[in-house]
Amino acid sequence: MPASAADIDALLPQTQCQRCGFDGCMPYAQAVAAGEADINRCPPGGDETVHRLATLTGRIAKPIAAECDNAETRRVAFVREAECIGCTKCIQVCPVDAIVGAAKQMHTIIASECTGCELCVPACPVDCIDMPVAQAGEGQPHWPPQTRLDTERAARARQRYEARNTRLQHQRAEKQAQRAEKHAALKTPTKADTPNRKQEIADAIARAKAKRARQAGQT
């Protein structure tokens, strides 16, 4: 029986870093399950993850694909807060909602939730985000997991990634509904545009003209 996307995803580190060329670990897992992607495209997982995927899928293990960015060193994002302009661009791209802040307010990283994906770095217009080497409990978990904490952090990253996607889907649906509502409102004739209303206006004008004519005849 072919390996399912869920089984493949369970072997991935949940960094959601897109180094594999997909939008996250599950999209990559789905592509592998469908035979649309090879099993050697996860740098954070390393060669051992490739071998585990090979065992699961029955495919041949290969070195990590050269075009996938290297991720051997575990890192964690750090905002130089004095230089942050509060543009929220880093917040918008963080796949696990590990950045907190508001528009025109200083942003900061939740180090324990950061997966070290580095997606926030190119998004920052003032280049105020560094990627220092992660300390214990920070950055992407060791993968394959070395401790129970690594497994728990990967599971939490998956949950945060899924929760973010669900929230964004709801926001997109709400905006589409609002646009559709506005479009329908523009197409709906107002009372002033209805045929009856137009006739009422024409009749009123006719009555006014007749009244003026009568008054003119009396003078």
N, C-alpha and C positions, 0 to 999 in steps of 0.2 A: 504494500500500500504506500503510495507517495507521501512524503512528509508534508504536513500541513503548514500553512503560514504561521499559525500559532506556535507549533513545535519549533519552527526555525527561529521565530522571534524570541522564544524563551532562551535561546543560546546566544543572543546578541546583547551587548552591554548597555543598551538604552541611552546612549549619549545623544541620540537624535542629531548627530553632527553633520549629516548630509555628505560626508566624505565618500560614501559609497555611490553618490550620484542620485540618490533618491531623497525624498522629503523627510525621511525618518526611518527608524528601525523596522516598523511594521510594513511600510511601503516596500522597503528592500526585501523583507521576508516574503511578501506576496509575490514579488518579481522572481525571487529564487524558486518559490513553490511552483510558479507558472512556467519555469524554464526560461525566463526572460533575462535573468542575471546570473552570473557565476557566483560561487561561494567564497571567493577570495577578495571581496571588496569592502571588508570591514577592518580598517587599520587599528581602531581602539581594541578590537577583539584579538588581533594578532594571529600568529600562525596556529596557535593551539585551538582557537575558535574555528579556523578553517578546517582543521582536522576533525573537530567535533561535528561540524556541518557535513563534512565528507562522510563520516560514519552514519549520520542521520539520513542523508539523501542518497547515498550510494554513489556519489560522484568522486572524481579524483581530486585530491588535495593539491593546491598550487600555492606558490608564494603570493603574498599580497600584491594586487595589481599595481603596477608602477604609477598609473595615472591617479590613484587614490592618495590624497595627502597623508603624509606620515603623522602618526599620533602615538609614538612610543613613550613619550614623556607625559605623565599625567599633569595637567595644568588646571588652574582655576582663574576665572576672570576677576579683575580688580579695577574699579573705577577710581581714577584720580579725581576725587570729588571737587576739589577747588577749581578744576578746569571744566567740570561738567556744566553744560548750558541748559540741561533739562529739556532736550528736544524729543525725548521718548523713542528715538529710532532704535536704540538697543533693546528697549522693552518690547517693541513690536516684533523683533526677530528672535527673541529668546524662546526656544522651543519648549522649555519647561517652567516658564514664569519664575525664573530665579533672580530677576531684577525688579527692584521696587523703586517707586518714585512717581512723580506726576509732572505734567507740562510745566516748564520753567522752574522746576524744583530739582534739587540735587538727587541723583540716582545712586543706588548702592547695590552690591551683589549679595545675595544670600549664599554664602560660600558652601554651606552644607547641601544646598540643592543644585548648585552649578555643576554641569556635567563636563565642563571644559570643551564645549563644542567649538568655541571661537567665532561663532556666527555674529556676535555683537561687535567684534573688532572692526571689520570693514564697514559696518553700518554706522559707526560713530563718526560724525562729520568733523570733530575736533581732535580725533585721535587721542582720547584720554583714557582708553582701556588697555590695561596690560594683562599679560597671561603668565604670571609667575608659576613656578613649580608648585603643585598642590601639596598641602600638608595632610596629615591623617584626617579623614572625614570630609575632605574637600575634593573638588574636581571629579572627573569620571571615576567610577569604582574600578578596582583591580579586576581585570577580566582575562580569562575566566576567573570567577570569584575565588578569593583566597580565604575570606572569612564570611560569616553570616551577615555582617554589616554590608559587605559588597553586594550580596544578593538583595538585601533589603533596600539599599540605595538604588539599585537598578530597577527594582519593582516600583519604588516611589517615583523615579524619573519617568517610567512608563505611565503611571497614573497621572502625573502632572502634564505630560505630553497629551494624553488622551483628553484630559479635562480642558486643556487649552483649546484643542481642536474642536471640541464640542461647543465651547463658548463662542469661538469664532464662527462656527457654522450657524449658531443661533443669531449672532449679530448680523451675518450676511443675509439670513432669511428675513430678519426684521427689516433690514434696509430695503430688500427687494419688495417686501409687502408694502412698505411706506411709499416706494416709488410707484408701485402698481396702483395704490390708492390715489396718489396725486394725479397719475395719468388718467385714471377713471374719472376723477373729479373734473379734470379739464375737458373731458369728452362729454360729460353730462350737461345737457342744456340747462341753463338757469331759467328762472321764471320769466325774466325779461326776453329770453330767446324763444319761448314757446309760441306756436301759431296763435293760440287764444290771446296771449298777452299782446302780440302784434296787432291783432284785430281790435283789441280794446283801445290801444293807442290811436289807431286809425279812426275809430268811432269817436273818440274824444276830440281829435283834431277836427273832424267833420262837424261835431256839435259846436265847437268854438267858432268855426267859420260861419256857421248858420246864425249863431247868436250875433256875431259882429255885423252880418248882413242885415239882420232885423233892426239892430240899433241904428245902422246907417240909413235904413229906410224911414225910421221914425224922426230923423233930424231934418 
